């Protein structure tokens, strides 16, 4: 069985017609996202590459409990971003410069001043951010990143720079936290090394540099995991993966790394 997951290229107005290697946009299309279809063995997680030429909307996602309370199913959406490329001046908007209440946030979303209230973090390749449910956020222009998220597309759009798309102010304000983004959720990832990026509560994410260490392997033993190669030399179930692919391994023993290749490993908790 081929472990490589099917991919889906998603055209977006804010996407790009020229993508970073190894990806390529079809002629005349602006690709904003490349999705890897979640396998039946691990339906809780969704992996995406995201490429922006314009800023994405300011948005927020509910937690599992909030989604269930609204009758939307049990799975809300927490996510994380690993920046793999960024143009000069690229930013991510996450949280606020100072705490704001729901009334202030509503007014700011309606008049556009939410842009001034939010904290815009300058980014470069290697920046990593975890986005807890309820965190108000926006991806700026000129960013390429890998997103690992709960497999949920419940998105409440608070502000969209005047573009004619539906907003979800009531739903979004019901779950949004008008808080400063905590420094613990952001880190710089060194170019080489094995590092744990997320350790719960909903999923685990590690970046490996060469074969998984003996310390790491027990966390992935006996459970399905997703493998995202960042360099050539990553093998799953005897199949060598190309950079830009994602594969399902049913156990860490199915993962082999030739040389010192970098890869991401992800599993649900």
C-alpha positions in Angstrom: 0.0 0.0 0.0 1.3 3.4 -1.0 1.7 5.5 2.2 1.7 8.8 0.4 -1.5 10.9 1.0 -3.5 12.3 -1.8 -3.1 16.1 -2.2 -5.5 18.8 -3.1 -4.4 22.1 -4.5 -6.8 24.9 -3.5 -7.0 28.1 -5.5 -7.4 31.3 -3.5 -7.6 35.0 -4.5 -4.8 35.6 -2.1 -2.7 32.7 -3.4 0.2 32.7 -5.7 0.7 31.8 -9.4 4.4 31.1 -8.7 5.0 28.7 -5.8 8.3 27.8 -4.1 9.9 24.6 -5.2 8.9 21.8 -5.4 5.4 23.0 -5.9 4.0 24.5 -9.1 0.7 26.3 -9.8 -1.3 25.3 -12.8 -1.3 27.9 -15.6 -3.7 30.7 -14.8 -4.4 29.7 -11.2 -3.4 31.2 -7.9 -2.8 28.4 -5.4 -3.1 29.3 -1.8 -3.2 26.0 -0.1 -2.1 22.4 -0.7 -4.0 19.9 1.5 -3.1 16.3 2.3 -6.3 14.3 2.6 -6.5 12.9 6.2 -6.3 9.1 6.2 -8.9 6.9 7.8 -6.4 5.8 10.4 -5.7 9.4 11.5 -8.8 11.6 10.7 -8.2 14.1 13.5 -5.3 15.9 11.8 -5.0 18.0 8.7 -1.7 19.1 7.2 -1.5 22.0 4.8 1.1 24.1 3.0 -0.1 27.7 2.8 1.3 30.4 0.3 0.1 34.0 0.5 0.4 37.0 -1.8 -2.2 39.0 0.2 -3.2 39.1 3.8 -5.7 36.5 4.9 -8.8 37.6 6.9 -8.7 38.2 10.6 -10.3 35.1 12.1 -10.8 32.9 15.1 -11.7 29.2 15.7 -13.7 27.6 18.6 -12.4 24.9 21.0 -13.7 21.4 21.0 -16.1 22.3 23.9 -17.3 25.4 22.1 -17.9 23.6 18.9 -19.8 20.8 20.6 -22.0 23.4 22.6 -23.0 25.0 19.3 -23.9 21.6 17.8 -21.0 21.6 15.3 -19.5 18.3 16.4 -16.9 17.6 18.9 -13.8 18.9 17.1 -12.9 22.5 17.3 -9.7 23.9 15.8 -6.3 24.4 17.3 -3.4 24.8 14.9 0.2 25.6 14.5 2.4 27.2 11.9 6.0 26.6 10.9 7.2 29.3 8.6 9.3 27.9 5.7 9.8 31.1 3.7 9.0 34.8 4.1 9.4 37.8 2.0 11.0 40.9 3.6 8.5 42.6 5.9 6.2 39.6 6.1 4.2 39.3 9.3 1.6 37.2 11.2 -1.1 38.8 13.2 -1.7 37.0 16.5 -3.4 38.4 19.6 -3.5 42.0 20.7 -1.2 44.7 21.9 -3.3 45.0 25.0 -6.4 43.2 26.4 -9.6 44.2 24.7 -13.2 43.3 25.6 -15.9 42.0 23.3 -17.5 45.5 22.7 -14.2 47.0 21.7 -13.4 44.1 19.5 -16.8 44.3 17.7 -16.4 48.0 17.1 -12.8 47.5 15.9 -13.8 44.7 13.5 -16.5 46.9 12.0 -14.4 50.1 11.5 -11.1 48.3 10.6 -9.2 49.5 13.6 -8.7 45.8 14.6 -5.6 46.0 12.4 -4.0 48.5 14.8 -5.1 46.6 17.9 -3.5 43.3 16.8 0.1 42.4 17.3 1.9 41.8 14.0 4.9 39.5 14.4 7.7 39.9 11.9 8.6 36.4 10.6 11.3 34.5 8.8 11.9 30.9 7.9 12.1 28.9 11.2 9.6 30.8 13.2 7.0 28.5 14.9 3.7 29.6 16.4 1.0 27.5 18.2 -2.5 29.0 17.9 -4.8 27.9 20.7 -8.5 28.0 20.0 -10.0 31.4 20.6 -6.8 33.2 19.5 -7.6 36.0 17.0 -5.1 35.7 14.1 -4.3 36.5 10.5 -1.6 35.3 8.1 0.0 38.3 6.3 1.2 38.5 2.7 4.4 37.0 1.4 4.4 34.0 3.8 4.9 30.3 3.1 4.2 27.9 6.0 3.3 24.4 7.0 0.1 24.3 9.1 -0.7 21.3 11.3 -4.2 21.5 12.7 -7.2 19.7 14.0 -9.2 18.5 11.0 -11.9 21.1 11.3 -12.8 24.0 9.0 -14.9 25.9 11.5 -13.7 29.5 10.9 -15.3 32.7 12.1 -14.2 35.7 10.0 -14.0 38.9 12.0 -12.5 41.3 9.5 -11.5 41.1 5.8 -10.0 44.4 4.8 -13.2 45.5 3.1 -13.3 42.5 0.8 -16.9 41.5 0.0 -17.0 38.3 2.0 -19.3 37.2 4.8 -18.3 38.0 8.4 -19.2 36.0 11.4 -19.1 38.6 14.2 -21.6 37.1 16.6 -20.1 33.6 16.4 -16.5 34.9 16.4 -17.0 37.2 19.3 -18.6 34.4 21.3 -15.3 32.4 21.2 -12.6 35.1 20.7 -10.2 35.9 23.5 -9.1 39.5 23.5 -5.7 38.7 24.9 -2.1 39.4 24.4 -0.5 36.4 22.6 1.7 34.5 25.2 5.4 34.2 24.4 5.4 30.5 25.3 3.5 29.7 22.1 6.3 31.1 19.8 9.8 29.9 19.3 12.6 30.0 16.8 13.5 26.5 15.4 17.2 26.0 14.9 18.2 24.9 11.3 19.3 21.5 12.6 18.4 19.4 15.6 15.6 17.2 16.9 13.0 19.3 18.6 9.5 18.8 20.1 7.3 21.6 18.8 3.9 20.6 20.2 3.3 18.2 23.1 -0.5 18.2 23.5 -3.1 18.6 24.5 -4.6 17.6 21.1 -1.7 16.5 19.0 2.1 16.1 19.1 4.5 17.5 16.6 8.3 16.9 16.3 10.9 18.0 13.9 13.6 15.3 13.4 17.1 15.7 12.1 18.0 12.3 10.8 16.6 9.1 12.3 14.3 9.6 15.3 16.2 9.4 18.6 15.7 6.7 21.1 14.2 9.3 23.4 11.6 10.3 20.8 10.6 6.9 19.4 8.4 5.8 22.4 6.1 8.7 21.9 5.2 7.4 18.4 5.3 3.7 19.1 2.1 1.7 18.3 0.1 4.5 16.8 -0.4 6.0 13.4 1.6 9.2 12.5 2.0 11.6 9.7 5.4 12.2 8.2 6.2 15.4 6.3 9.7 15.3 4.7 11.6 18.6 4.5 14.6 17.0 2.7 15.3 14.1 0.5 16.0 10.8 2.3 12.9 10.2 4.3 11.3 6.7 3.8 8.0 5.4 5.0 7.1 1.7 4.6 9.9 1.3 2.1 8.7 4.2 -0.1 11.0 7.3 -0.4 9.1 10.5 0.0 9.6 13.6 -2.1 9.8 17.0 -0.5 6.3 18.4 -0.6 4.6 15.1 0.1 3.0 13.7 3.3 2.7 10.1 4.3 1.0 7.9 6.8 3.1 5.5 8.9 1.2 3.0 11.1 4.1 2.9 13.6 7.4 4.7 14.0 9.2 1.5 13.0 7.9 2.2 9.4 9.9 5.5 9.3 13.5 5.4 8.1 15.8 8.4 7.5 18.8 8.2 5.2 21.6 10.5 6.3 20.6 13.6 8.2 17.3 14.5 6.5 14.8 16.8 8.2 11.2 15.8 8.6 8.1 16.6 10.7 6.3 13.9 12.6 2.7 14.4 13.8 0.2 12.3 15.8 -3.2 12.9 17.5 -3.4 12.6 21.3 
